[in-house]
Amino acid sequence: MGCGCGGSGNGGGGCAGGASQVVVPEPAQAGVQAFEPVVEQAPAADDESEDEPSLELIASSEQEWPRIKVNGVAIAPEAIAQELQYHPANTRQEAIFLASQALVIRELLQQRISALDIRVRAAAGESEEEAATRTLIEREVALPHADEATCRAYFERNRSRYASAPLLAARHILLACPADDAEERSQARDQAQALIAELQAQPERFAELAMAHSACPSKEQGGALGQISQGQTVPEFERQLFRLPLGLAGQPLESRYGFHVVLVEQRLEGQPLPFEAVHKSICAELDQRVWQVAVAQYLKNLIGEADIQGILLEGADSPLLQ
């Protein structure tokens, strides 16, 4: 099991916590007024409980489904039931809506691909459907690119976003415990706090105590993690780690792996980056935003021109499918 500190275990950035698709926006939920439901009788499972069934049971339970047609092509209730697993939601009705919406969008795109007789060879890592959808969007959606003046203006308005990542040199002692065992986690927290108290009195013993108590391979280097930059550790550990000042942390840091006693030995703050260093990434970011808006409008146009029965769609504002 990894320890969450995110490096290699040899003093070079931690101790190793562990080991292009087409994106199509979908209509926003706010654009839907209502379903036109019918009751579809699917084979009922024996002795079903009265509770809301899990997604795995929906396809084999008696359920109420919307009857949807897209330009005369029916969306089968079985397809909606299968699609539900990809759309977790707070309520079953919301999940059915999201699944139905996704299938309507997919059917509209497939009908347009057929109408244009688009036939392409899929690239590595994509299906024929994904390749055809990508080609359709490239052919039918005009995408202006951000010029240098636009990118520079955006850079000037958002300078604080563009800096090199801070670097830390730190040591830690991991008191490992299961994430779902409250009693063991309480004991590990108490042990970590006791070690902190001991180190506050005798800071020179950190390497000795790491060797004796840490469950991380970095104990062989006295708990040394080397230089750590953002993105190398698990998120919950990183958020706490990069807020620490120099010296011994007064409280243990909690992660999914347990509790960490941390000593920050060096800290190098990030430095502002020049426009030339981030020009390409800014252009890519702005182009992606334009792409999302343009494709959403394209889908809205497809919806407006289609004969869609059983679900009312009025907009295309949020990203959905990969």
C-alpha positions in Angstrom: 0.0 0.0 0.0 1.3 3.5 -0.8 1.7 6.2 1.8 0.5 9.2 -0.1 3.6 11.3 -0.1 4.0 10.9 -3.8 7.7 10.4 -4.6 10.2 7.6 -5.2 11.4 6.7 -1.7 15.1 7.6 -2.4 15.0 11.2 -1.3 14.0 12.4 -4.7 10.5 13.7 -4.1 8.6 11.5 -1.7 8.0 7.8 -1.2 5.6 6.7 -4.0 1.9 6.8 -3.0 0.8 4.5 -5.9 0.8 4.1 -9.4 -7.7 12.2 -26.7 -11.2 11.8 -26.7 -13.9 14.0 -28.3 -15.8 15.9 -25.7 -19.4 16.8 -26.6 -21.4 19.3 -24.5 -24.9 18.4 -23.6 -28.1 20.4 -23.0 -28.4 21.8 -19.5 -30.9 20.2 -17.2 -32.6 23.6 -16.8 -33.8 23.4 -20.4 -36.0 20.4 -19.7 -39.6 21.0 -18.9 -40.9 17.4 -18.4 -40.9 13.8 -19.5 -43.8 12.1 -21.2 -43.6 8.9 -19.1 -45.1 5.5 -19.9 -44.9 2.4 -17.9 -42.6 -0.3 -19.4 -42.9 -3.8 -18.0 -39.5 -5.3 -17.7 -39.1 -8.8 -16.1 -39.4 -8.3 -12.4 -36.8 -9.7 -10.1 -38.0 -12.1 -7.4 -38.8 -10.6 -4.0 -37.7 -7.1 -4.8 -37.5 -4.9 -1.7 -39.6 -1.8 -1.4 -36.6 0.5 -1.3 -35.3 2.4 -4.3 -33.5 -0.2 -6.5 -29.8 0.1 -7.2 -28.8 0.9 -10.7 -27.8 -2.7 -11.3 -31.4 -3.7 -10.7 -33.2 -1.1 -12.7 -33.1 -2.9 -16.0 -34.8 -5.9 -14.4 -37.4 -4.1 -12.3 -40.8 -2.7 -13.1 -40.1 1.0 -13.7 -41.6 4.0 -15.3 -39.7 5.2 -18.3 -40.1 8.1 -20.7 -41.0 7.2 -24.2 -38.6 9.2 -26.4 -38.3 9.4 -30.2 -35.7 11.4 -32.1 -36.8 12.1 -35.6 -38.9 9.0 -35.4 -36.2 6.8 -34.0 -37.2 5.4 -30.6 -34.8 5.4 -27.6 -35.4 2.0 -26.0 -36.1 1.9 -22.2 -33.4 -0.8 -22.0 -30.9 1.7 -23.4 -31.9 4.3 -20.8 -31.5 1.7 -18.1 -28.1 0.8 -19.3 -27.0 4.4 -19.6 -28.0 5.2 -16.0 -24.8 3.9 -14.6 -22.9 6.7 -16.2 -25.0 9.5 -14.7 -25.0 9.4 -10.9 -27.6 11.8 -9.4 -29.4 12.7 -6.2 -32.7 11.2 -7.4 -33.7 8.5 -9.8 -35.7 11.0 -11.8 -32.7 13.2 -12.3 -30.6 10.2 -13.3 -33.2 9.1 -15.9 -33.2 12.6 -17.3 -29.5 12.7 -17.6 -29.3 9.3 -19.2 -32.1 10.1 -21.6 -30.5 13.5 -22.5 -27.2 11.8 -23.3 -28.9 9.2 -25.6 -30.9 11.9 -27.4 -27.6 13.9 -28.1 -25.9 10.7 -29.3 -28.8 9.8 -31.6 -28.8 13.3 -33.1 -25.1 13.2 -33.8 -25.4 9.7 -35.3 -28.2 10.8 -37.6 -26.2 13.8 -38.7 -23.2 11.6 -39.4 -25.3 9.3 -41.5 -26.9 12.2 -43.4 -23.4 13.5 -44.3 -22.2 10.0 -45.1 -19.1 10.5 -42.9 -16.8 7.5 -42.9 -13.5 7.7 -41.2 -10.9 5.3 -39.8 -10.6 5.5 -36.1 -7.3 6.6 -34.6 -5.5 4.6 -31.9 -7.5 4.7 -28.7 -10.8 5.8 -30.2 -13.9 4.0 -31.5 -15.4 4.5 -34.9 -18.2 6.4 -33.4 -15.8 8.8 -31.6 -13.8 9.2 -34.8 -17.0 10.0 -36.8 -18.2 12.5 -34.1 -14.8 14.2 -34.1 -14.9 14.5 -37.8 -18.4 15.9 -37.8 -17.6 18.6 -35.3 -14.4 19.5 -37.2 -16.4 19.8 -40.4 -19.5 21.7 -39.1 -18.3 23.9 -36.2 -16.3 27.0 -37.1 -13.7 27.6 -34.4 -11.8 30.9 -34.3 -8.5 30.7 -32.5 -7.3 33.2 -29.9 -4.7 35.6 -31.3 -1.6 36.8 -29.4 -3.3 40.1 -28.4 -6.2 38.3 -26.8 -3.9 35.8 -25.0 -1.7 38.7 -23.7 -4.7 40.6 -22.4 -5.9 37.5 -20.6 -2.4 37.0 -19.2 -2.3 40.5 -17.8 -5.7 40.1 -16.1 -4.7 36.8 -14.5 -1.0 37.2 -13.7 -1.4 35.6 -10.3 -2.3 32.3 -12.0 1.0 32.0 -13.8 3.9 31.2 -11.5 6.2 28.3 -11.1 5.2 25.7 -8.6 6.6 26.1 -5.1 9.0 23.4 -3.9 9.3 21.9 -0.4 12.0 19.8 1.1 10.4 17.8 3.9 10.5 14.7 6.2 7.6 12.7 7.5 6.7 9.9 9.8 3.6 7.9 8.6 1.4 6.3 11.2 -0.5 4.0 8.9 -4.1 3.0 9.5 -7.2 1.9 7.4 -9.3 4.8 6.1 -12.5 3.1 7.4 -11.4 2.0 10.9 -12.3 4.8 13.3 -10.7 3.2 16.3 -7.3 2.6 14.6 -7.3 6.1 13.2 -7.9 7.6 16.7 -5.0 5.6 18.0 -2.8 6.6 15.1 -3.7 10.3 15.7 -2.8 10.0 19.4 0.5 8.3 18.5 1.3 11.1 16.0 0.6 13.8 18.5 2.8 12.0 21.1 5.6 11.9 18.6 5.2 15.6 17.8 5.4 16.4 21.5 8.6 14.3 21.8 10.1 16.1 18.7 9.3 19.5 20.0 11.5 18.7 23.0 14.2 16.8 21.0 14.0 17.9 17.3 17.3 16.2 16.5 15.6 12.8 16.9 13.4 13.0 13.8 15.4 10.6 11.7 15.7 8.1 14.7 11.9 8.2 15.3 11.1 7.9 11.6 13.2 4.7 11.4 11.4 3.4 14.5 7.8 4.3 13.7 7.2 5.2 10.1 5.3 2.8 7.8 6.7 4.7 4.7 9.8 3.4 2.8 11.3 6.9 3.3 12.1 5.9 6.9 15.3 4.4 5.5 16.4 8.0 4.7 15.2 9.3 8.1 11.8 10.2 6.7 13.3 12.4 4.0 11.0 13.0 1.0 13.4 15.1 -1.0 12.0 18.0 -3.1 8.3 17.8 -3.5 6.3 19.9 -6.0 2.5 20.2 -6.4 0.9 17.2 -8.0 3.3 14.6 -6.6 1.2 13.8 -3.5 -2.4 12.7 -2.9 -4.6 15.8 -2.8 -5.7 15.8 0.8 -2.0 15.5 2.0 -0.8 18.1 -0.5 -3.4 20.7 0.5 -2.1 20.6 4.1 1.6 20.2 3.3 2.0 23.3 1.1 0.3 25.5 3.7 2.9 24.7 6.3 5.7 27.1 7.4 9.2 26.0 7.9 9.8 23.6 10.9 7.9 20.9 12.6 4.1 20.9 12.0 2.3 21.4 15.3 -0.5 18.9 14.4 -0.4 15.6 12.4 -1.5 15.8 8.8 -4.3 13.3 7.9 -4.5 11.4 4.6 -6.3 8.3 3.4 -3.2 6.4 4.5 -3.1 7.5 8.1 -1.5 10.4 10.0 1.8 12.1 9.0 4.2 13.9 11.4 5.9 16.4 9.1 9.0 18.5 9.2 9.4 21.2 6.5 13.2 21.8 6.1 13.2 24.1 3.1 10.6 26.1 1.1 11.0 27.8 -2.2 8.1 29.9 -3.3 6.9 29.9 -6.9 8.2 32.6 -9.2 6.1 34.7 -11.7 6.3 33.3 -15.2 6.8 35.5 -18.3 4.1 35.6 -21.0 6.4 33.7 -23.4 6.5 30.7 -21.1 2.7 30.4 -20.9 1.6 31.7 -24.3 0.8 28.3 -25.7 -1.1 27.1 -22.7 -3.2 30.3 -22.6 -4.1 29.9 -26.2 -5.1 26.3 -25.7 -7.3 27.3 -22.7 -9.0 30.1 -24.6 -9.5 27.9 -27.6 -11.1 25.2 -25.4 -13.5 27.7 -24.0 -14.5 28.8 -27.5 -14.8 25.2 -28.6 -17.2 24.4 -25.7 -19.4 27.4 -26.5 -19.4 26.7 -30.3 -20.2 23.0 -29.9 -23.0 23.8 -27.3 -24.5 26.1 -29.9 -24.2 23.5 -32.6 -26.0 20.9 -30.4 -28.7 23.5 -29.6 -29.3 24.0 -33.3 -29.5 20.2 -33.9 -32.1 20.0 -31.1 -34.1 22.9 -32.5 -34.2 21.4 -35.9 -35.1 17.9 -34.7 -38.5 16.3 -34.0 -37.9 15.1 -30.4 -40.8 13.5 -28.5 -40.9 12.5 -24.9 -38.4 15.0 -23.5 -38.1 18.7 -24.0 -34.7 20.2 -24.5 -34.1 23.9 -24.9 -30.4 24.5 -24.4 -26.9 23.1 -24.7 -24.7 24.7 -22.0 -22.8 22.1 -20.0 -20.0 19.6 -20.9 -21.0 15.9 -20.7 -19.6 13.2 -22.9 -16.1 11.9 -23.5 
